Amino acid sequence: MTKPAYAKWAGPALVLVANLVMLLWFWGRAPDPVIDFGREIYMPWRITEGQHLYRDFTYFNGPFSPYFNALVFKIFGVSLSTLTITNLVLAMGMTALLYRMLLEIGDRWSATIALALMPFVFTFGQLNYVANFNWITPYSHDLTHGILLSIGMIGALWMLSRRRNMGWSILAGALLGLVFLTKAEVFLAALLAAIGGMIVVLRSDADHKRRWLTSVLFLIAAIVPPIIAFVLLRSFLPTHEVVLALEGSWRWLGNRELLDNPYFKLINGTDHLAANIGTTLLWAGVYCVIAAVIAAIAQMLPPARRTRLIISISSALAVVVGFWFIWMKIQWPNFIRPVQLFMAGGGIALIVLIVRRWHDREAIARLALPFMLVIFAGALLGKILWNVRAVHYGFALSLLATLLTINAVVYWSVRIVKARGGSPEFVRAIWIALILVAIGQHFLVDFVYLKKKQYVVSAGGDAFLADIRGKMLNDASEFLLEHTQPNQTLVAMPEGFLLNYLTRRVNPTIYHQFTLPNLIMYGEDNIVANLKAHPPDVIALVHVDNIEYGKRFFGRDYGQEIWDWVSVNYEPMTKPNGETALFGYPPFVNEKNGVLLVQRKQSRR
């Protein structure tokens, strides 16, 4: 039976509505006022003013994202709105491309069900107190841009497997080269996907000469972006510093002090490895049982379509209502824990299929897209391997694996049940109900955090709502705008770099964060020496509790050398009424937030 024309657009329309719902609720309630995001907007702004990465400020990733955002600022103007709108456009473009890919390896139902979850959990979600783990105001544009470029590369290789146009090979190689200029772990995942994809794509092509040309063009295109970056960076950096810049975070991958830090062990799940493996296996078992029960019930339903629909809808409603009473007892942060197991299983299954169909070029070509997606999604999980969650880095690293798992489970469970004469309506209805439960729970978490955004930070194109920390940062910003000159300099410690951007006050040093990882990477002695050589006029001491690093407070538990230098050379600023320029509570004392402004002592100027 021919499906009505509107059926083609029903899925994309539902995904669009889901994104609009979260967009309307989320918009203007990010970024985080203190943590990380200041770097993401300050550096592109300063690049538009003539400064450069690696020369005027340190940077531990590739150069693509700051210069891309600077280009956007040059074209559309410097503002937070410019950056967030750009990121929204990129995120929606990625959503559209992912829908097309999931549709290719699944169907409209499976693609729609998977992508309906995406805006609530990944694109716009705020699942903890830090408002930067989303695709609109990400803590690292290198991560989001790298994943976007990688998905584009996979799409180009997919098109190459279908159309044999050399332009797709060139595009895929160029995109891989750009990924190299973002973030190390993303490039590694993209490289593995490219290798796997090229093996399958080349095998599916019977033309020997075209295979060689495809390979050569891909490799040439892949090295062009790094070469261009090298030449451009060499215009203001010596050669050895350019090499270090392009090396990015690779140089710290083997740093034992970083790897042994409690924070990175927590992220990877190696802090309690046995327990985390057990949790992963438990959730995998739960999903297998759920899938088996759904399939068994679907096989038992009567053949009449109307009866099946009534039972399916009633059962789905019962599932939603039932979870309403027990959802508080479920550890929802763990709900995507076993996706790495599904990626491993999917990868093995695809390798077996490729080997078995090695001489069937058309069949091999059809396997190129899922093979690349599974490799890339699985490799991205390496950083969070035994602690896979949607929260924190998972907003980006677990996104693709989650979508692929949902798409595959829904699509194949329906196909298997249908092939055995069961009810596909029942299978779809229950999976829809379970996804709706997950959406509802995550929306509630989003609601809890987003409703705390009661305070307006800045104005105009830079305005956004934030929690109480935003009020303190905004009060400090207004004070600095009124009581300092535009040419005076400012450093925020250990975080709070957004204050520099909001006040348009330049950081005279090459360092922008003074958290424990940064002290490990760059050396506290080097940082103190740079502060002495380029002392700022004002320092903002911004409260941050870094308990996740195993050392809570700056100046007390870490950064003592920097703190001692500040204590000797700086004194508190005062308000017109004679009070200390303290906004909120004294920083680095307890869990209460605050910002203290100190200025260079007169005798030190």
Steps between C-alpha positions, in 0.01 A plus 500: 500500500636843405567723798351851496737780400496657846645180653839592355506821703329378818827384657702815428203711617486319835875535546470871416222546757710326768788737424274805507359402840845482654628802308224720640566379855879498479578811294669779691569280804861414420804509507642430844605835648822372659628173358674451164282697259687827546789346308265407216387855439799707620753346262301554178433857610871566558588339167272753330705767679830374358620256764585138422477157654815351651684834480275724709324229701555131557268246346505122539301401189528565128438844349188433293220592741630832642582626150170375358310682774715809444402490132135481602554802726666689217205439271205536740641698790644409840229385740379201692189496278716466189674197646186329631305552177792360302513197727124453468525498121784247514311280747187500285709419193653208687153383607379504139805305381464246780133452414593422142768255614279325756227478238745326269595234755157481664158640412290810568374363830839411640668821382222716640489321836877534541522864399198601711717429805794706377386858583393413855814310596780620274442812288343732757508302822646613830534191713731642768579843643753590226318656205763419236428135422275567203539575129398868520753623757747211519789495742722422200418591141791278399293203613172599333663628181717189481199269525305705246788490253543127559134428431536708185802292400304179552219645291742586219647148498147361500419707192824380343387138547179581314600740223875448437555872453858600587372823652365300794844350560659845502232634735537206738877540514478874556251453784729244665785749472287763674412252777875467563494871586238456775536246782729198527246239610252606231765479229601153615138384478456666161823348369389150600163557333672633186731198479211257543285695259768524231568126517134423438446776244807403298409132514154578365648670191589265214706761314867450600621839371216685668583335831856632480382847399245502783769411754750755374249784487375417849851502646602820323181676611552378859847656533406833340326653810793421735746639243299819462477530879877449529571777248258743666628430850859527378430862405507596869658200679839328476495154344536300821206684658288435191575129537395512865184691407398243240586222740222635721402285795687197365806608697319449832335167422766309693526742793466275805419787736195582287403139439523416871290797606169393662305711251622318191463162668142590585431608142642178356345278766830353617457644851275205589558280198340177621188680622469698177538189286233333713264795456557495125426127478195538724346765276583299190321203656198713587468620140537148365223380732277791400556429130428128551178570694382748236569250222327216689186701565497628141498139377196415711269781385201411281537560126225762465670835437243706692531278805878522483485879485269519802719267704817679387377848589355382833824323589708804408285723722533247781878508464508880522266507801686217669834673471347814649475316834849347496715746306653646817645157582680467168860616460429695183857627445583136426230443241747501209775316689522195268513676162870417466408131515244549226757685289748216552238243409389700198858542384571127525178418315587744221853361465355149466256620235775683310722192500216274387398736220852599400439406137156664480593860422146638521441340839835631625408853389178487703698413812734800472277749684409290805858374527644852512235624743556210741879542490479874561234475771685221680837676486349821643400304810863422582534799733192399702519127431376362833298800610291572192236760582317775319607748764835685489722403202235250399290774341738467205697179547200271557258672260562295187527166681168565674323593178642200314398265781142627512473499121631142473296360789172647375561413134623144546258402775212609276642311203557180696156505661331583172683219318363255755143620467497710816373854553743772388250757634548368853879507475505857373244615757696365797832641379332836441361487852842423648661785306221734615573398859870577449412832336270592786754417767778695332267793436428509873872513574541774238209685660654485847827656383358743245237644735785617726606743229345809656775758457581700188866513408623782274276665240422515129644221290703371796207467741400167649335362812704323766481372856627695801857475374393706200374779724834519678692497174271767354537722808877466475484576128297817552738614773802447275338682210432798725819509705773391260622637170455310171878466465543344843563129510324220684565137596238270655619222730464206490201526262264776393662592169157613379553809715775614262265475204202669668714795613712495182806509723808324360690229684867607472635151569502198270305292755123506535417225750673419825332170586701197606519340150634824355763527773606143422514559123682832499682498834420733787853646491449605137165655580640701792789619283256618232287679759809678631600602149148620410320584825132585447354817644213308658452137603155350552506218752200296393375222726518151351484176695726254316429203723477277192877547452568380853602851609218739576615859525743716308770649719440251780512154344676588174648808335670612823792663314265710293297586809811611688600728212153652486491551877829691496428719200124567511248653737118500498322762294243710680151611409405871515355442850834368622400134505721234349416418138359163596197368318338214684707309755877482548631252243679172577360460851200269472227414252373860478577692181657840465734727305771712661672771295857589588728761342874549484637678802597857433859433598518218243385706200 
